[in-house]
Amino acid sequence: MKIAILGIKTYPAIAGADRVVEKLIENLENSNEFYLYLSSVDNKKRLSNKDNLHFIYLPTIPSKYLKAFVFFSLSTIHFLFKGKYDIAHIHNSDFGIFNFFIWLKRKTKIIATFHGNPYLRDKWGIIAKTYLKISEKFFIIFSDILTTVSESKIDEMPSSYKRKIIYIPNGIDNLEDFKFNDNCLDDNITEFNLEPFKYIVFACGRLDPTKGLHIILDAYSRIGVDLPLLIIGDFNHHKKYSKSILDKIKNDNRIFVYNKLLPKESLFKIIKHSKFFIFPSLIEAMSMMLLEVISLKVPVICSDIKENISIVGPNYKYLFKSNNVQSLIEKINELLSDPDIDTITSSLYENVKEKFDWKKIAFQYQNLYLKLNHSMDNIEK
C-alpha cells in the first residue's frame, strides 16, 4: 500500500505527534510505502529516499500563526496534483480544514488521528482558537476512519456527528539498549556543571502555560532542596509566558535553562542522568514525553490529569493534584526520602511496557489500513 503521511513536520521527529509517526513507521509492515510530507524549514537535514520511505519537503514561512497553514496548504496542493496513494494518514486536527480537499480525491481513503485539542492551548488567541475548532469539525466529517491517542476524546465527541472514534494509545520505547555512561553528561549542558543523578529535570517541546512549568517554580521556591533544577524546551512559542518564567528564576542560582529543542538522543541522556523528572502538564492528549521518561526508568512525579492516569494508573504513588503547588511539594519531599523509589520506578516501567507496546499498536493501524484498502478495492470493482 502507498500511504501518505500528512499533518506532521519533522522526521526524524523532534517532539509530539511527529515522534508517534516515527515509532509507528518503525513498527509497521515493510510492505507499505510511506510518503512523508515534511517542512523544509523544520528539518535541518533533508533525507534521501530509502527502502520504503519517501520524503517530500515543502517550504513555509517563519510565522507562529501562518507557518503551519502555509505548509499544510502546499502539502495539500502537492497531494492533489502529484500524489497517487491508496491511503492518507492525517495526524493532528489542525490539518482538518484541508481534509476536505484530500477527501475530494476519492481514490484515496483517509484515516485521521487526534493528538489532542490544540484550541485548549493558552498560546493561541481567540481567532486562532476559532479556526482550530472549525478545523476539528472538518477533521471529523471528512475522514473515513477516526482514531485518537487520548481515551477522553471519545467522551468529548458530540453525538450529533454520529461518528465512531477508535482509541489507539501511544507506545513506550524500549530504551534498554541505549548506551549511557554514568559518569558523563551530554555536551549541551556541560556549561551548567551539573553532577550525574544530582539534578531535577523538566522538559517539553514548545513551552506554554499548559505545560505547568510555573507550578514547578512555585513549589521549588518554597522548598529547601539543594538539587539544581534543569529546564529544557523551546521558549520562542509563547514569548509572554516565557518571559514571565525567565523573570521568575533570574535570581535563583539553583535553576538552569536550556531553551532549545534537543535531539532525542541528547534529551534521553540528560533525563537518564537526572535524580527525577517532574511532569506537571495541565493539558495533554497522551504524552510521549511521559512515556519516554518511564521507558528510561527514571523516577517521575506527574499531575493527576486523566491522560497521565491512563499511563501510570490511578494508584501510582507519585501523582500530584493538578495545578496544586502544595501537593507537588509534598510529593517532591516524599520521593527524596523514599527508600523504595527504584522498585516503584521499575514496576511502573514493566506495567507500562505491557500496556503500551508499539508492535501491538502498529498492528492495530495496519489492520485499519488493510480495511480501508479493501473497501477501496470493492468500490473500484
C-alpha positions in Angstrom: 0.0 0.0 0.0 1.1 3.6 -0.7 0.4 5.6 2.4 0.8 9.4 2.6 1.6 10.9 6.0 0.3 14.4 6.5 -0.1 16.8 9.4 3.5 16.4 10.8 6.5 18.5 10.1 9.7 16.6 11.1 11.5 13.3 10.5 13.4 12.2 12.5 11.0 13.6 15.0 11.7 16.4 17.4 8.5 16.1 19.6 4.8 15.4 19.8 2.9 13.6 17.1 5.9 13.5 14.9 7.5 11.1 17.4 4.4 9.0 17.3 4.6 8.7 13.5 8.3 7.9 13.7 7.7 5.0 16.1 4.7 3.7 14.0 6.8 3.6 10.8 9.5 1.7 12.6 7.0 -1.0 13.6 4.6 -1.1 10.7 5.0 -3.6 7.9 7.8 -3.0 5.4 5.5 -3.9 2.6 3.9 -0.4 3.0 5.3 2.5 1.0 5.3 5.7 3.2 5.3 9.2 1.7 6.0 11.8 4.4 5.2 15.4 3.9 7.7 17.4 5.8 8.6 21.1 6.4 11.9 22.1 4.8 12.2 24.8 7.4 12.0 22.5 10.4 14.2 19.7 9.1 17.9 20.8 9.2 18.9 17.9 7.0 17.0 16.5 4.1 17.0 12.8 4.0 17.2 10.8 0.8 14.5 8.3 -0.1 15.4 4.8 1.2 13.7 1.4 1.3 10.0 2.1 1.8 10.4 5.7 3.0 9.9 8.7 0.6 10.3 12.3 1.8 8.5 15.2 0.3 10.0 18.5 1.6 7.9 21.7 1.2 8.6 25.3 2.2 6.7 27.5 4.6 7.1 30.9 6.3 8.6 31.6 9.7 5.4 32.8 11.3 3.8 31.5 14.5 0.3 31.9 13.1 0.8 31.1 9.4 3.7 28.7 9.4 1.5 25.5 9.7 -1.3 26.9 7.5 1.1 27.6 4.6 2.9 24.3 5.0 -0.4 22.4 5.1 -1.7 24.3 2.1 1.3 23.4 0.0 1.2 19.8 1.2 -2.5 19.6 0.0 -1.7 21.1 -3.4 1.1 18.6 -3.9 -1.1 15.8 -2.8 -3.9 16.7 -5.2 -1.8 17.2 -8.3 1.1 14.8 -7.8 0.2 12.3 -5.1 -1.0 8.8 -6.1 -1.7 7.0 -2.8 -4.0 4.3 -1.5 -4.4 5.9 1.9 -3.8 9.3 3.6 -3.0 9.1 7.3 -3.5 12.6 8.6 -2.2 13.5 12.1 -3.4 16.5 14.2 -6.8 18.1 13.9 -5.3 21.5 12.9 -4.9 19.9 9.5 -8.7 19.4 9.4 -9.6 22.3 7.0 -7.5 20.6 4.4 -9.2 17.2 5.0 -12.0 18.4 2.7 -9.7 18.8 -0.3 -7.9 15.4 0.4 -11.4 13.9 0.7 -12.3 15.2 -2.8 -9.7 12.9 -4.2 -11.9 9.8 -3.5 -9.4 7.3 -4.9 -7.5 7.9 -1.6 -9.1 6.8 1.7 -8.5 8.9 4.9 -7.6 7.8 8.4 -7.4 10.8 10.8 -5.7 10.7 14.2 -6.3 13.1 17.0 -3.3 14.0 19.1 -5.1 16.4 21.5 -7.2 19.6 21.3 -4.9 22.4 20.1 -7.5 25.1 20.8 -7.1 24.4 24.6 -3.5 25.6 24.5 -3.1 29.1 26.0 -0.6 30.1 23.3 -3.5 30.8 20.8 -5.7 33.9 20.7 -9.5 33.8 20.1 -9.2 34.0 16.3 -6.7 31.1 16.2 -8.8 29.0 18.6 -11.9 29.6 16.5 -10.1 28.4 13.4 -8.8 25.3 15.2 -12.4 24.4 16.4 -13.7 24.7 12.8 -10.7 22.7 11.6 -11.6 19.9 14.1 -15.2 19.8 12.6 -13.7 19.2 9.1 -11.3 16.7 10.5 -14.2 14.6 11.9 -16.5 15.0 8.9 -14.1 14.4 6.1 -12.4 11.2 7.1 -13.2 7.5 6.7 -11.8 6.3 10.0 -11.1 8.4 13.1 -8.6 7.4 15.8 -7.4 9.1 19.0 -4.4 8.7 21.3 -6.5 10.1 24.1 -9.3 7.9 25.5 -11.1 11.0 26.9 -11.6 12.3 23.3 -14.2 9.6 22.8 -16.4 11.1 25.6 -15.9 14.6 24.2 -17.2 13.7 20.7 -20.6 15.3 20.2 -23.3 12.7 19.4 -24.5 14.9 16.6 -21.5 13.8 14.5 -22.6 10.1 14.7 -19.0 9.1 14.2 -17.2 6.2 15.8 -13.7 7.1 17.1 -11.2 4.4 17.9 -8.9 4.7 20.8 -5.3 3.6 19.9 -2.8 4.8 22.5 0.8 5.8 22.0 3.5 3.3 22.9 6.6 3.0 25.1 10.1 2.8 23.7 12.5 0.0 24.6 15.5 2.1 25.6 17.4 -0.7 27.4 19.9 -0.8 24.5 20.7 2.9 24.8 24.3 3.3 26.0 24.5 5.7 28.9 27.9 6.4 30.6 27.0 7.0 34.2 29.9 9.5 34.6 29.3 11.5 31.5 26.6 14.2 30.9 25.6 15.4 27.5 27.8 18.1 25.9 24.9 20.5 25.5 24.7 21.1 29.3 28.4 21.0 30.3 28.3 24.7 31.0 26.0 24.1 33.9 28.5 21.9 35.8 25.8 19.5 36.9 26.6 16.2 38.5 25.0 12.9 37.4 22.0 12.0 39.4 22.1 15.2 41.4 19.6 17.4 39.5 15.9 17.5 38.7 14.6 17.8 35.1 11.6 19.5 33.5 11.4 19.2 29.7 8.9 19.9 27.0 8.8 20.7 23.3 7.3 24.1 22.9 6.8 25.9 26.2 3.3 27.4 27.0 1.3 27.8 30.2 -0.5 24.4 29.9 2.9 22.7 30.3 2.8 23.8 34.0 6.4 24.9 34.5 5.2 27.8 36.7 3.8 25.2 39.1 7.2 23.6 39.5 8.9 27.0 40.1 6.3 28.0 42.7 6.9 24.7 44.5 10.7 24.9 44.1 10.9 28.4 45.6 9.2 27.1 48.8 11.4 24.0 49.4 14.9 24.0 50.7 16.2 21.3 48.3 19.8 21.8 47.1 19.3 19.8 43.9 19.6 22.0 40.8 16.6 22.2 38.5 17.3 21.9 34.8 14.6 23.3 32.4 14.7 22.2 28.7 12.3 23.4 25.9 11.6 25.9 23.1 10.9 29.3 24.7 10.0 31.0 21.4 6.4 29.9 21.0 4.7 31.8 23.8 7.0 34.8 24.5 4.9 36.5 27.2 4.8 33.3 29.3 8.5 32.5 28.6 9.5 36.0 29.7 7.5 35.6 33.0 9.3 32.3 33.6 12.8 33.8 33.0 11.9 36.8 35.2 10.8 34.4 38.0 14.0 32.4 38.0 16.6 35.1 37.3 17.7 35.4 41.0 17.7 31.7 41.8 21.1 30.2 41.1 19.8 26.7 41.5 17.9 26.8 38.2 19.4 26.3 34.8 17.6 26.8 31.4 18.4 25.3 28.1 15.9 27.0 25.9 16.2 25.0 22.7 14.9 21.7 21.4 17.4 18.9 21.6 17.9 15.7 19.5 16.2 12.8 21.3 19.5 11.1 22.0 20.8 14.1 23.9 17.5 14.6 25.7 17.3 11.0 26.8 20.9 11.1 28.1 20.2 14.2 30.2 17.0 12.7 31.6 18.6 9.4 32.3 21.3 11.1 34.4 18.7 13.0 36.5 17.6 12.4 40.0 14.0 12.5 38.9 11.7 14.2 36.4 8.6 16.4 37.0 5.8 16.4 34.6 3.2 19.0 35.7 1.1 19.4 32.5 -2.4 20.8 32.8 -3.5 19.5 29.4 -2.2 16.6 27.4 -3.5 14.0 24.9 -1.2 11.2 25.6 2.3 12.4 26.3 5.2 10.9 24.5 7.5 12.7 26.9 6.0 11.0 30.0 6.2 7.6 28.2 9.8 8.2 27.3 10.8 9.2 30.9 9.2 6.0 32.1 11.0 4.0 29.5 14.3 5.4 30.7 13.4 4.0 34.2 13.8 7.5 35.7 11.6 8.4 38.8 8.8 10.7 37.7 6.3 12.9 39.5 3.3 13.8 37.3 0.0 15.7 37.5 -3.2 13.6 38.0 -4.9 14.7 34.8 -6.9 11.8 33.1 -4.4 11.4 30.3 -1.5 10.9 32.8 -3.5 8.5 34.9 -4.2 6.4 31.8 -0.5 5.8 31.6 0.7 5.4 35.2 -2.6 4.1 36.7 -4.8 5.7 39.4 -2.8 4.1 42.2 0.7 5.4 41.2 2.3 6.8 44.3 3.7 10.0 42.7 0.7 11.5 41.2 0.1 15.1 42.5 -3.1 17.1 42.3 -3.0 19.0 39.1 -2.3 22.8 39.4 -1.7 22.3 43.1 1.7 23.6 44.4 1.4 22.2 47.9 0.6 18.8 46.5 3.7 18.9 44.3 5.8 20.0 47.3 4.6 17.0 49.3 5.4 14.6 46.5 8.9 16.0 46.0 9.7 15.7 49.6 8.3 12.2 49.8 10.2 11.0 46.8 13.5 12.4 48.1 13.2 10.2 51.2 11.6 7.1 49.6 13.9 4.1 50.0 11.7 2.1 47.6 11.8 4.6 44.7 13.9 2.3 42.4 11.4 -0.5 42.9 8.5 1.8 42.2 10.1 3.1 39.1 11.0 -0.4 37.8 7.5 -1.7 38.5 6.0 1.3 36.7 8.1 0.6 33.6 7.1 -3.1 33.5 3.4 -2.2 33.8 3.5 0.5 31.1 5.6 -1.7 28.8 3.0 -4.4 28.9 0.1 -2.0 28.3 1.6 0.2 25.6 3.6 -1.9 23.2 4.4 -0.3 19.8 4.2 -3.5 17.9 0.7 -4.2 19.1 -0.2 -0.6 18.4 1.2 -0.7 14.9 -0.7 -3.9 14.3 -3.9 -2.1 15.0 -3.1 0.6 12.5 -2.0 -2.0 9.9 -5.4 -3.6 10.2 -7.2 -0.3 9.7 -5.0 0.3 6.6 -6.0 -3.1 5.2 -9.6 -2.4 6.0 -9.6 0.9 4.1 -7.7 -0.5 1.2 -10.0 -3.5 0.9 -13.1 -1.2 0.9 -11.4 0.8 -1.9 -10.9 -2.3 -4.0 -14.5 -3.2 -3.7 -15.6 0.3 -4.8 -13.3 0.1 -7.9 -14.7 -3.3 -8.8 
